[in-house]
Amino acid sequence: MTDAKSYQAREKEFLFETYPKRDVVISRGRGATLWDIDGREYIDCAAGVGVANVGHANPAVVKAISEQAATLITCPNIFYSEVRADLLKLLAEVTPAGLNRAFLCNSGAEAIEGAMKFARLTTGRTDFVACMRGFHGRTMGAVSATFNKKYRQPFEPLVPGFGFVPLNNIDKLDAAVTDQTAAVMIELVQGEGGVRPANAEFVAAARRITQERGALLLVDEIQTGFCRTGKFFACEHHDLEPDIMTLAKAIAGGVPMGAIMVTDQISDAMGQHGTTFGGNPLACAAATAAIEFMQTEQLARRAAELGDYFETRLKQELPARIKEIRRLGLMIGLELTDKVQPHLVKLIEHGVLALPAGPTVLRLLPPLVITEAEIDRVVDAVCEVLSEAAA
Ligand SMILES: *Cc1c(COP(=O)(O)O)cnc(C)c1O
């Protein structure tokens, strides 16, 4: 057996399986490139599912992690920490106005869980309104806010009090928000749900309706945040100031971390919520390095420009299989006329790793440090694969 086959067999034997796997053993990364165990090169348009915005093995992040690891890895939240203090200040600076305090945690789902608790504590209300096709994570609270039956149904009964409205349907939203609604939860571009942007009217209505009825607006920027959509946060496309914002994925250059950003209006939860690992020095150092890199390299502007470049290049050859291009910055969804899965397998053979977003959407979330030449190679591979006759 080759090394690749033996590692695959070992994972198959010992892993508790939750994901269908592709036949690649990834060993190493740099920028937008990954190498497998046999030295084959791939352009990574999965980026750890929208995690590696600053690129794999980003030197600034590597340096910060290495130095912090040799200094202090863990420090509980009952003490102060220099690196945590620095990150908290930076997060308040880069996020929309009003979001000046953060609860630091370890993942997206955990950020959603905490956000739900904070919303109930602050409002004294129990209910939530979320969007159809929305995705907020896999833990019991987060999955209760997630629309797809496949994720929800096997685990019922879930957290009660959730209603769902179609994205961009203002009348349905208006009808759903009651005097028992603690928060309206939205993604500004639905990620797992198929790369579907909320429109400006809907976002403005969500802000207005929540304000009028004493409910909070919770914006989930776990996938859209940190320059992905061509702004530091997708909120900036709408001049939106939410009450709560959840962050994770790209926040710490690949190190697991989540954050809940809140306004001063959100009540403290002294002794009522907590975390062991959240805000540990290692993750904080990584996050500060990643965010400073995004600032100095102007990754938001880069994502906007490279996203335009990608779309222009793609439209020059546009395969007939692409029904619609949905995109904001380098968050790209290609709605296909047929199932995406076989095309993802073929793309691997062409040296491109990509993602699905539902059964018929090809999703590309490349590192934002990707070059134009690499985008050319991605477009060529996508066009070649999508132009092939059906198997
Ligand atoms: C990925 C994702 C989550 C869940 O994050 P995990 O870190 O996997 O728990 C929640 N919301 C959105 C919008 C996401 O894309």
Ligand as a Chemical Component Dictionary entry (heavy atoms), coordinates in Angstrom:
data_LIG
# 
_chem_comp.id                   LIG 
_chem_comp.type                 NON-POLYMER 
_chem_comp.pdbx_formal_charge   0 
_chem_comp.three_letter_code    LIG 
# 
loop_
_chem_comp_atom.comp_id 
_chem_comp_atom.atom_id 
_chem_comp_atom.alt_atom_id 
_chem_comp_atom.type_symbol 
_chem_comp_atom.charge 
_chem_comp_atom.model_Cartn_x 
_chem_comp_atom.model_Cartn_y 
_chem_comp_atom.model_Cartn_z 
_chem_comp_atom.pdbx_ordinal 
LIG C1 C1 C 0 -19.270 27.427 9.683  1  
LIG C2 C2 C 0 -20.395 28.229 10.158 2  
LIG C3 C3 C 0 -20.916 28.096 11.461 3  
LIG C4 C4 C 0 -20.429 27.036 12.415 4  
LIG O1 O1 O 0 -19.065 27.182 12.735 5  
LIG P1 P1 P 0 -18.271 25.946 13.408 6  
LIG O2 O2 O 0 -16.943 26.553 13.765 7  
LIG O3 O3 O 0 -18.178 24.875 12.376 8  
LIG O4 O4 O 0 -19.043 25.512 14.594 9  
LIG C5 C5 C 0 -21.926 28.948 11.844 10 
LIG N1 N1 N 0 -22.409 29.880 11.026 11 
LIG C6 C6 C 0 -21.949 30.049 9.776  12 
LIG C7 C7 C 0 -22.505 31.133 8.901  13 
LIG C8 C8 C 0 -20.930 29.227 9.296  14 
LIG O5 O5 O 0 -20.487 29.369 8.038  15 
# 
loop_
_chem_comp_bond.comp_id 
_chem_comp_bond.atom_id_1 
_chem_comp_bond.atom_id_2 
_chem_comp_bond.value_order 
_chem_comp_bond.pdbx_ordinal 
LIG C1 C2 SING 1  
LIG C2 C3 SING 2  
LIG C2 C8 DOUB 3  
LIG C3 C4 SING 4  
LIG C3 C5 DOUB 5  
LIG C4 O1 SING 6  
LIG O1 P1 SING 7  
LIG P1 O2 DOUB 8  
LIG P1 O3 SING 9  
LIG P1 O4 SING 10 
LIG C5 N1 SING 11 
LIG N1 C6 DOUB 12 
LIG C6 C7 SING 13 
LIG C6 C8 SING 14 
LIG C8 O5 SING 15 
# 
